[in-house]
Amino acid sequence: MKQLLTFTAIIFLGMIPISSVSAQTPTDHLMMPKGTLCNFLGYSTSRWDNYWEGANKRINENIGTFKTENILFMAALGVTDKLNVMVGLPYVKTSSSASYLAGQQGIQDFSVWLKYNLIEKKGDFGTIKAFVTVGGSLPATNYNTDFLPFSIGLKAKTASGRLILSYANKGFYATVQGGATLRSNVEIDRNSFIFNNKLYESNIMPVPNAADGSLTLGFANTRFQTAVSLDRFGCLSGDDIRYNDMPILTNKMEQTSVNWFGRVNLGHLSVIVNAGKVLNGRNVGEATSLGGSVLYWVQIFNKAKKADK
């Protein structure tokens, strides 16, 4: 039960900024013991005034300050001590301070992952672990995806895989992880679109596949935990936002961000705060994010074994 990188990077991207959440996630170095269920409910908000149109950083006075709010429910269950299953479902709301266009809100995509502990070596030198995570997502509602940045998601079906390596000693730890996400094409509510300056007479729009990674440094004990991470996300193909045009699903979105989170443990309950800042990007907003969440774990079977806090 703990930290993260960008859960939402796996679920939705675009001019909608990536948010950091803090829980036992597909990207961290933690596992729930057999029979332990960890429930997470979090709220985060992010906003930006400037954004990158391709590599050109600019401001759009017709949008003003763009804001995204995200309520996220996640759950992680220890099927065994080495295998966890995780699910997630976010509710997303978008808005802007100056646009005459109304934002969107609604339930976004349902996601599920399997996480397996490949290696765990303990010694006087510390503990080394390796994990693999595979998962996927499906749109949970019929939201409008061809309306970025106001869309609540990309609406593509996804499949992802990642490798996580961690080292811990005397409470201090370092985690490095990286993965790739495959995305399906998306049906849009128009009969043509421009991609790479070429007109396509079709209502099926390609969504670029993506890769992401992070380096996290932190400290944790039974009472509290804190960590900072440097995160990188990038599409593997795509084009740039056309000058003075809205972003579309084919855009090559990239960003580098720094994120911090802290957690206080109160028995079975944890209280978490997090903050993040996009440092550099392409076809994304220069977003600042803040969030808070609560986490509660309970032993639902295999009760003879106490859950690892």
C-alpha positions as CSV (number, residue, x, y, z in Angstrom):
1,M,0.0,0.0,0.0
2,K,1.9,3.0,-1.0
3,Q,3.3,5.2,-3.6
4,L,3.1,5.7,-7.2
5,L,4.2,7.2,-10.3
6,T,1.6,7.9,-12.9
7,F,-1.3,5.6,-12.7
8,T,-3.2,8.1,-14.8
9,A,-0.4,8.0,-17.4
10,I,-1.5,4.4,-18.1
11,I,-5.1,5.4,-18.3
12,F,-5.4,8.8,-19.9
13,L,-3.1,11.3,-21.5
14,G,-3.2,14.4,-23.6
15,M,-3.6,18.0,-22.8
16,I,-5.2,16.4,-19.7
17,P,-2.1,16.3,-17.4
18,I,-0.7,13.2,-15.8
19,S,-1.5,13.0,-12.1
20,S,0.4,11.2,-9.4
21,V,-1.5,9.0,-6.9
22,S,-0.2,7.1,-4.0
23,A,-1.2,3.6,-3.3
24,Q,-0.1,0.0,-4.0
25,T,0.0,0.5,-7.8
26,P,1.2,-1.2,-11.0
27,T,4.4,0.9,-11.0
28,D,5.7,0.6,-7.4
29,H,7.8,-1.9,-5.5
30,L,5.2,-3.1,-3.0
31,M,3.0,-6.2,-2.8
32,M,0.0,-7.0,-0.7
33,P,0.4,-10.2,1.3
34,K,-1.9,-13.1,0.6
35,G,-5.5,-12.4,1.6
36,T,-5.0,-8.6,2.2
37,L,-7.3,-6.2,0.4
38,C,-6.1,-2.6,0.1
39,N,-8.7,0.1,-0.9
40,F,-7.7,3.5,-2.1
41,L,-9.8,6.6,-2.7
42,G,-8.1,9.8,-3.8
43,Y,-8.8,13.2,-5.2
44,S,-6.4,15.2,-7.3
45,T,-6.6,18.5,-9.3
46,S,-4.2,19.9,-11.8
47,R,-4.1,23.1,-13.9
48,W,-2.1,24.8,-16.5
49,D,-2.0,28.2,-18.4
50,N,0.8,27.4,-20.8
51,Y,1.1,24.4,-23.0
52,W,3.4,23.0,-25.7
53,E,2.1,23.2,-29.3
54,G,4.7,20.7,-30.7
55,A,7.9,22.0,-29.2
56,N,6.7,25.6,-29.0
57,K,5.5,26.7,-25.6
58,R,2.6,29.1,-25.7
59,I,-0.6,30.4,-24.0
60,N,-4.1,30.2,-25.3
61,E,-6.2,33.1,-24.0
62,N,-9.4,31.5,-25.4
63,I,-8.9,28.7,-22.8
64,G,-7.2,30.6,-19.9
65,T,-6.5,28.3,-17.0
66,F,-7.4,24.7,-17.8
67,K,-8.3,22.5,-14.8
68,T,-8.7,18.8,-14.4
69,E,-10.2,17.1,-11.3
70,N,-9.9,13.4,-10.8
71,I,-11.6,11.1,-8.2
72,L,-9.9,7.7,-8.3
73,F,-10.9,4.4,-6.7
74,M,-8.4,1.6,-6.7
75,A,-8.2,-1.8,-5.0
76,A,-5.4,-4.3,-4.7
77,L,-5.7,-7.9,-3.5
78,G,-3.0,-10.3,-2.5
79,V,-4.0,-13.5,-4.3
80,T,-0.8,-15.0,-3.1
81,D,2.3,-13.4,-1.5
82,K,3.8,-13.2,-5.0
83,L,0.8,-12.4,-7.1
84,N,-1.5,-9.3,-6.8
85,V,-4.5,-8.2,-8.8
86,M,-5.4,-4.5,-9.0
87,V,-8.4,-2.6,-10.4
88,G,-9.0,1.1,-10.9
89,L,-11.8,3.4,-11.9
90,P,-11.5,7.2,-12.2
91,Y,-14.1,9.9,-12.4
92,V,-12.8,12.9,-14.3
93,K,-14.0,16.5,-14.7
94,T,-12.4,19.2,-17.1
95,S,-13.0,22.9,-17.2
96,S,-11.4,26.2,-18.2
97,S,-11.6,29.8,-16.9
98,A,-12.0,31.6,-20.2
99,S,-13.5,29.2,-22.8
100,Y,-17.1,29.4,-23.9
101,L,-16.9,25.6,-24.4
102,A,-18.2,23.5,-21.5
103,G,-15.9,20.9,-20.0
104,Q,-16.8,17.2,-19.6
105,Q,-17.2,15.0,-16.6
106,G,-17.9,11.3,-16.1
107,I,-16.5,7.9,-15.4
108,Q,-13.6,7.2,-17.6
109,D,-11.9,3.8,-18.1
110,F,-11.9,0.6,-16.1
111,S,-8.4,-0.9,-15.6
112,V,-7.1,-4.2,-14.3
113,W,-3.6,-5.4,-13.7
114,L,-1.7,-8.5,-12.5
115,K,1.6,-7.9,-10.6
116,Y,4.0,-10.7,-9.9
117,N,7.1,-10.7,-7.7
118,L,9.8,-12.3,-9.9
119,I,12.9,-11.9,-7.5
120,E,13.4,-11.1,-3.9
121,K,16.9,-11.2,-2.4
122,K,17.6,-10.2,1.2
123,G,21.0,-9.8,2.9
124,D,23.2,-7.5,4.9
125,F,23.4,-5.3,1.8
126,G,19.7,-4.7,1.8
127,T,16.8,-6.1,-0.2
128,I,16.6,-6.4,-4.0
129,K,13.3,-7.0,-5.7
130,A,12.0,-7.4,-9.3
131,F,8.4,-7.3,-10.4
132,V,6.5,-7.6,-13.7
133,T,3.1,-6.0,-14.3
134,V,0.6,-6.7,-17.1
135,G,-2.8,-5.1,-17.6
136,G,-5.3,-3.4,-19.7
137,S,-8.2,-0.9,-19.8
138,L,-11.6,-0.5,-21.5
139,P,-13.8,2.7,-21.7
140,A,-16.4,2.4,-18.9
141,T,-18.7,5.0,-20.5
142,N,-19.5,6.4,-24.0
143,Y,-17.7,9.7,-23.5
144,N,-16.7,12.0,-26.3
145,T,-13.0,11.5,-26.9
146,D,-12.6,13.8,-30.0
147,F,-12.8,17.0,-27.9
148,L,-9.3,17.5,-26.4
149,P,-8.3,19.1,-24.1
150,F,-11.8,18.9,-22.7
151,S,-12.3,15.1,-23.2
152,I,-12.0,13.1,-20.0
153,G,-9.9,10.4,-21.8
154,L,-8.7,8.9,-25.0
155,K,-11.3,6.1,-25.1
156,A,-8.8,3.6,-26.6
157,K,-8.6,0.0,-25.4
158,T,-5.1,-0.5,-24.0
159,A,-2.7,-3.4,-23.0
160,S,0.4,-2.6,-21.0
161,G,3.4,-4.4,-19.5
162,R,6.2,-3.1,-17.3
163,L,9.3,-4.2,-15.3
164,I,10.0,-2.8,-11.8
165,L,13.4,-3.0,-10.0
166,S,13.9,-1.9,-6.4
167,Y,16.6,-1.7,-3.8
168,A,15.9,-1.0,-0.1
169,N,18.1,-0.7,3.0
170,K,17.4,0.7,6.5
171,G,14.2,2.3,5.3
172,F,15.7,4.1,2.3
173,Y,14.8,2.8,-1.1
174,A,15.2,3.4,-4.8
175,T,12.8,2.1,-7.5
176,V,13.2,2.2,-11.3
177,Q,10.5,1.1,-13.6
178,G,9.6,1.2,-17.2
179,G,6.8,0.0,-19.5
180,A,4.9,0.2,-22.7
181,T,1.2,0.7,-23.5
182,L,-0.5,-0.5,-26.7
183,R,-3.6,1.5,-27.7
184,S,-6.4,0.6,-30.1
185,N,-7.8,2.9,-32.8
186,V,-10.8,5.0,-31.8
187,E,-14.1,5.7,-33.6
188,I,-14.8,9.4,-33.8
189,D,-18.0,11.4,-34.6
190,R,-16.9,12.8,-37.9
191,N,-15.9,11.4,-41.3
192,S,-12.5,12.9,-41.8
193,F,-9.4,14.1,-40.0
194,I,-5.9,15.5,-40.7
195,F,-2.9,13.4,-39.6
196,N,0.7,14.4,-40.4
197,N,-0.8,17.1,-42.7
198,K,-2.7,14.5,-44.8
199,L,-6.4,14.3,-45.0
200,Y,-8.0,11.0,-44.1
201,E,-11.6,10.2,-45.2
202,S,-12.4,8.0,-42.2
203,N,-14.1,8.0,-38.8
204,I,-11.4,5.7,-37.4
205,M,-8.5,7.6,-35.8
206,P,-5.2,6.0,-34.7
207,V,-4.0,6.6,-31.2
208,P,-0.2,6.3,-30.7
209,N,1.3,3.6,-28.5
210,A,3.3,4.9,-25.6
211,A,6.2,4.2,-23.2
212,D,6.9,5.5,-19.7
213,G,9.4,5.2,-16.9
214,S,10.4,6.7,-13.6
215,L,13.1,6.8,-10.9
216,T,11.8,7.1,-7.3
217,L,13.9,7.8,-4.2
218,G,12.2,7.5,-0.8
219,F,12.2,6.6,2.9
220,A,9.6,4.5,4.7
221,N,9.0,3.0,8.2
222,T,5.9,1.8,10.0
223,R,4.8,5.4,10.8
224,F,5.4,7.4,7.7
225,Q,6.7,7.4,4.1
226,T,8.0,10.1,1.7
227,A,9.3,9.9,-1.8
228,V,10.2,12.0,-4.8
229,S,10.2,10.7,-8.4
230,L,11.3,11.8,-11.8
231,D,8.8,10.6,-14.4
232,R,9.0,10.4,-18.2
233,F,6.2,9.6,-20.7
234,G,6.2,9.7,-24.5
235,C,4.2,8.5,-27.4
236,L,6.1,6.2,-29.9
237,S,4.6,8.0,-32.9
238,G,2.2,10.8,-33.8
239,D,2.1,14.3,-35.1
240,D,2.1,17.8,-33.5
241,I,-0.9,20.1,-32.7
242,R,-1.5,22.2,-35.7
243,Y,-1.0,25.9,-35.3
244,N,-3.9,27.5,-33.4
245,D,-5.8,24.2,-33.6
246,M,-7.1,21.9,-30.9
247,P,-5.1,18.8,-29.9
248,I,-6.4,15.5,-31.4
249,L,-5.8,11.8,-30.6
250,T,-3.0,11.4,-33.1
251,N,-0.7,13.9,-31.4
252,K,2.7,12.8,-30.1
253,M,2.4,13.6,-26.5
254,E,5.6,13.7,-24.3
255,Q,6.4,15.0,-20.8
256,T,8.9,15.0,-18.0
257,S,7.6,15.7,-14.5
258,V,8.7,15.6,-10.9
259,N,6.4,14.3,-8.2
260,W,6.4,14.1,-4.4
261,F,4.2,12.3,-2.0
262,G,4.0,11.8,1.8
263,R,2.0,9.2,3.8
264,V,1.2,8.9,7.5
265,N,0.1,5.5,8.8
266,L,-2.7,5.2,11.4
267,G,-3.1,1.5,11.9
268,H,-5.1,0.1,9.0
269,L,-5.7,3.6,7.7
270,S,-3.2,5.8,5.8
271,V,-3.5,9.5,4.9
272,I,-1.6,10.6,1.8
273,V,-0.8,14.0,0.1
274,N,1.0,14.4,-3.2
275,A,2.1,17.2,-5.6
276,G,3.6,17.3,-9.0
277,K,4.9,19.6,-11.7
278,V,5.5,19.1,-15.5
279,L,9.0,20.3,-16.3
280,N,9.0,19.9,-20.0
281,G,6.8,18.5,-22.7
282,R,5.4,18.2,-26.2
283,N,1.7,18.7,-27.0
284,V,0.8,18.7,-23.3
285,G,0.0,21.3,-20.7
286,E,2.6,22.7,-18.3
287,A,0.6,21.4,-15.4
288,T,0.9,21.7,-11.6
289,S,-1.0,19.1,-9.6
290,L,-2.1,18.6,-5.9
291,G,-3.9,15.7,-4.3
292,G,-5.0,13.9,-1.2
293,S,-6.2,10.4,-0.5
294,V,-7.0,7.8,2.1
295,L,-6.1,4.2,2.1
296,Y,-7.5,1.3,4.1
297,W,-6.4,-2.3,4.2
298,V,-8.1,-5.3,5.7
299,Q,-7.3,-9.0,5.9
300,I,-10.1,-10.9,4.2
301,F,-8.6,-14.4,4.1
302,N,-5.4,-16.2,5.2
303,K,-5.9,-14.4,8.5
304,A,-3.3,-16.4,10.3
305,K,-0.7,-14.3,8.6
306,K,-0.5,-10.6,9.6
307,A,-0.4,-8.1,6.8
308,D,2.9,-6.4,6.1
309,K,2.5,-2.7,6.8
